[in-house]
Amino acid sequence: MGFYTSPSFFLALAVLVVPAAALGLTGRRIKPYGMAASCAMLALLFAGDPRGLAAFAVFLAAASASAYAVWHSWVRPGGSKSLAVYRASLAATVAPLVIYKVGAVFDQNLLGFIGISYLTFKAVQVLIEMRDGLIERLAPLDYAYFLTFFATFTSGPIDRSRRFMEDADARPDRRAYADLLTRGVLMLFAGAVMQLVLATMARGFYDPASAPAGVLTVDALAVPAAVREVVRAYGYAAYLFFDFAGYSLMAVGASCCFGIATPANFRAPYVAVDIKDFWNRWHITLSTWLRDFVFMRFVRTATKRKLFANRVQTACAGYLVNMALMGAWHGLTVDYLAYGVYHGLLLAAAEVYQKRSAFYKRHRRERWYRLLSWFITMQLVVLGFALFSGQITTLVCAALRGR
């Protein structure tokens, strides 16, 4: 059963939401029922995938053992605060994802299951925040619920454990929950329209092979081949937004029905006026996770060790490391790695320009400048998606064969 894509999922969700709504509207805690509902949904998810279920069990065991080890060393009073334990736990938690990504390069599914990338980031966040002293308690069932909460299991958004447990442990106010439930249902409907209707049409436009009957396709346009490829890139950008933003909206909506106010993942990304603004609006929970746990820590370490001459150089290096990791997280392919490095270079260039350009500082608030900046940003974003989708690689390979 595919989450947010198959009719059986929506039927199961409708059935499971009814008891959750009854609990919330009567002021009772939803958490125990939410745990049971998540187990039921995951059982349906892995029903036809025993290999994926086994891989998930391996990951959950490794992540749980690692979390306990770090808690015992860093959170428990009198703990040794061992860096070796912390580093070994991080390695054990990340290892299944690394094995899966490396195996995928050779067309081998080793320890892979749907949702492994998102669960790894959530598990790593817990380890880092325990070491930082931000997490003071970690009940095993709470940790398991955080990782296995079905609404965000397959593709995020990437929630934070402390925020999640604050919602899960709360006894909801009836009126507040009624508002949350209403918002959740509306988000589910809006997300379904975006993903199942608009994304389907956009995909059919840029990929005629998947086009439903009657949908306009890029191949039907009477334009030169080069123009057609440019239009195809814009079609893919539209598809990617409607598909992923629609899914994310449904995931947030489902979360609301169970009393969890999962953070939004998109905020009108195609109105961004520069590349930094774009990443503050696109896949927000991923970009903020990378900012907090990769970029900021890299900058702090590099500054402390004086690896670069000034703050701008340090920030530029941080952007490159940050976005290269983002590309690798998507997959160890030329397309994904190039996409990550590309955006790292864009962010580094934006950092230099915004910090050192007198022209930018003089005009950045003027309407004509913001409009021009928006237009340039969108072209750079669409070009990045053409890298991400493999369109550019395909065109380059075709050109080389033509020679």
N, C-alpha and C positions, 0 to 999 in steps of 0.2 A: 504494500500500500504506500503510495507516494504522498508525503505530507504536502498539503495545499495544492495538490494537482489532481488527485483522483476523487471521484464522487464518494467512494467509500470513506475517505478521510473526513469529508464534510458531514457525512451522515453520523460517523462515530463522534465527531466533535459536537454536533448538535445534541446527541444523546448525553454526552458527558458534561456539557455545560449546564444542563437543567439542575442536577443536584448542587453544583457549585453555586449557581444563582440562588437556589433556595437557602443555602447556608449563608451566603453573603447578605441577602435581603433580610434575614432574621438575625443578623449580627453575630453569627457564629464563625469560628475560624475555618478557613477553607484548606489550610495547609495539609492536614492528614488526608483529606479526600484528594487534594491535588497530587500528593505522592502516589496514591493508588491509581488515579487517572493517568499519570505519566507512565507508570508501569504497564498499564493496559495498552496505551498508545504505542509504546516502544515494542511491546509484544507483537502488535499488528505490523509495525514497521519492519521488524526482523523475521516475521513469520515465514517468508519464503527465502530467507538469506541466512542459513545457519553459519556460514563462514563469516559473514559480517557480524553476527551475534557473538561468535567466539572471539573475533578481533576486538569488539567492544568490551567484552568481559576482561580480556587481557589489559586493555587500556585502563579500565576502571580499577582493576586490581593494582596496577602500577601507580596510577595517580593517587589512589587512596593510601597505599603504603608510603608513598613519597610525602603526602600531606601529613600523615601521622608522624613520620620521622622528623620533619621540619617543626611540627608543633611540639614534639617531645624535646627537641633541642633548643628551639628559639622562643616558644611561647610558655611552656610549662615553667613554673617557678623553680629555679635552681638548674635550669637546662644549661647544657654546655655551650650553646651558641656556636656550634661547630660549622665553619665555612665548608669543610669537606662534606658534611652531611647535607648541607644546603645545595651544594653544587652537584652532588651525586643524585639528589632527589630531582633537581631540575633536569639533569640528563636523562633519568629514568622516565620522567613525565613526557619529555619531548621525543624520546627515542622511537615510540611507535609511529609518530607522524613523519619523522625523518626516514625511517625504514619504508614507510608507505610511499613517500614522495620519490625516493631513490628507486624503489621497485617499479614505480609507474613509468620511469624513463625506459625501462626494459620490458614494458608491457606485462609486468607481474604485480598482482595485487597482494602485497605482503602486509598483513596487519591493518588493512584498510577497511573502513566502514563509513557509511554516510554520516557526516557531522564531525569527523575526527579533527579537522582543522579548527573548527570553532570550539570544540571541547578542550583541545590542547591549550588554546589561549586562555580559556576560563580557569583551567587547572593551574597553569603557570602563574596567573594573576594571584591566586590564593597563596602559592608558595612565596612569591615576592612580598606580598603584603604581610604575611606572617613574619618573615625575616625583618621587615621594616617596623614591626610592632603595631601595625594597624589592625590586625585581627587578633583578638584576645581569647576567643573561644571558637571551637570548631567541633560541633557534635557530628558524629559519623553520618547520621540520617540527614542532617541539614546539608552536609557536603554532598551526599549522594543526590538529594533533591535538586540542589543547585546545578549539578552536572547533567542530570537526567530530565530536567523539566522539559516536557515534550514540545511546548510551543516554539521554543527557540533552538531545538536540538539539532536540526539538520543544517541550517544556514544562518544562524544568528537571529537577531542582533546579539552582540557579545555583551552580556550583562556583567556587573561586578557583584561579587558575593555578598559584601556587606549591604549594598542597596537591595539586592534580591531578598536576603533574609529579613531585612527590616519590614519589607512588604509581606513576606510569607508569615512572619510571626505576629503581625498586627491582627487585632480583632476588629474587623471592618465596621465603620459607622454605616448604618443602613442607607442614609441618603448619599454619602460619599460613594458607597459601593454601587448604588443604583446609577449614579452618574458614570462611574467607571465601566459598568456593564453596558450602558447605552453607547458610550464611546467605543467600546470593544466591538459591539455588534456592527456599528456603522463602519468601523475600520475594516472589519472582515468583508463587508459587502464592497466597499470602495477598493480594497486590495484585490478582491476577486475580479472586479471589472478591469482593473489595471493589468493583472497578470493573465487572466484567461481570455480577455477580449482584445484589449489594446496591444498587449505584447504579442499575441497570436497574429494580429494584423501586421504589426511592424516586422515580425519575423518573416511572414509571407512576402512582404515587400522586398526585403533585402536578400531573402533566400527563396527564390521561386519554387524550388523543389518541395518546400513545406507549406506552400501557400494554399489556403482553403479556396474553394470555388468562389469566384467573384471578387477576390481581393486583388487590387492593383499591385503589380510587381515591377521591380526595377528593369527587368528585361523587356517590359512593354514600352519603355520610354524611347522615343525616337531621338536619341542623342548619341554622340560619339562614345566609343568604349571607355575612354579615359574619364569622361564626365559621368558615365554610368558607375564607374568604380567609386568616384567621389560621393555620388548620391547613395550608393550602397553603404558606404561608411557611415553616413548620417542615419540611414535606416537602422544599422546595427546599434548606433548610439541610442536611438529611440527605443529599440527593442530591449536593450540591456537595462535602461532605466525602468521601463514599464514592468519588465519581468521581475527584477530584483527589488525595486521599490514596492511593487505590488505584493510580493512575497513578504517583505519586511513589515508592511502595513498589516497584513493578515496575522503575522506572528505576534505583533504588538497587540492586535485586537484580541486574539485568543488568550494572550497573557492577561489582559485586563479582565476577561471573564473569570479568571481564576484568582483575581485580586492582586496580580503582579503588574505594576506599571513599568513594563520594560521600556528602556529608552528608545526614542525614534532613531532610525538609521539614515533617513534622507530628509533634507530640508531645501527643496527647490534648487538642486545643484546647477541647473542650466541657466540660472541667473547670476552665477558667480562672476565677479568683476576681475578676479585674478586667480592664479593657480592655488594660492594658499586658501583663498575664500572657497574655492571648489572643494578642497579636501576637508574644509570645515562643514561642508554640506553633503558630501558624497560618502556613503558607507561610514557614517559618523562614528559608530562604535568601534570599528576597526582602526580608523585613523587616530582616534583618541587613545585607544589601547597602545598603539605603536608610539604615539607621542609620549605617553606617561611612562611606559616600561622599556622603550628603546631609545628614542631621541633624547629625552631629558637626561637619562642616565649616561648615555654616550657623551653628551655635552658636559655634564658634570665631571665625568672621569677625565675627559680630554682637557678640560680647563684646569683641573687639579694637577694633572701631570704635564701641563704646558706643552701639549702636542702640536699646537698651532699658534701662529703669531698673534692672532686677534680673535675676537668673538665672531666676526663674520665668517672667517675661515672655518672656525669650529662648527658653526651652525651649518655651513655648506656641507662639510664632511658628515655631519649628523644626518642631514637630509638624504645624502647618498646611501648611507648605511641603512637608514630607516626604510627607504623605499625599495632598496635592493632586497631587503628581507621580506617586504610586502610582496614583491614579485615572486620570490622563492616560495613563500607561503601558498601562493596560488598554484605553483607547480614548477618543477625543475626543467622547463622547456625554454628554448630560445625566445619564443614569443613572450612568455610571462616574465622572464628575467629582463628582457629588453624593455618591457613595459615598466617594470620597477625602476630600472636605471634611468629611463627616459624621464619619469616623473621626479626622480631624485635630482636630475640635472635641471629640470624646470624650476623646482623649488629652490635650488641653490642659486640659479640665475635671478629668480625673483627676490631672494634675500639680498644679494649684492645690489641689484637695481634699486630696491626700495630703501636700503640703508645709505646708499652713496650717491643717488641721482638727485641733483638739485631740481631737474625738470619734473621728476615725479613728485617731489615734495611741494613744488609750486602749483602743480595742476591737478593733483590726485583727487580733489574734492569737486572739480568742475564737471558739469554734466557731459560735455563733449568727450572729455578724457575717460570718464567712466564707461561711456558707451563704446568708445574705441577699444578700451581695455577688455570689456566684456566680449566684443567680437573676436579679438585676437585670442583670448582665453578659450573660447569655444572651439576655434579651429585647432588649437593645440590639444584640447581634450579629445576631440573626434579623431585626430591623428593618433593619439595614444590608444584609443579603443581599436583602431585599425591594426595597431601592433598587437594588442591583447587578443584580438579575434583570430590572428594569423593571416589576415587579408594581405598585409604588406609582404609577409614571407611568401605567400602564394604567388603574388604578382612578381616578386623578384625572381623566384624559381622559374616561373613561366617565361620571363624575359631572358633568363640565362639559357633555358632550353631552346628558345627561339633563335639564339645566336648559333 
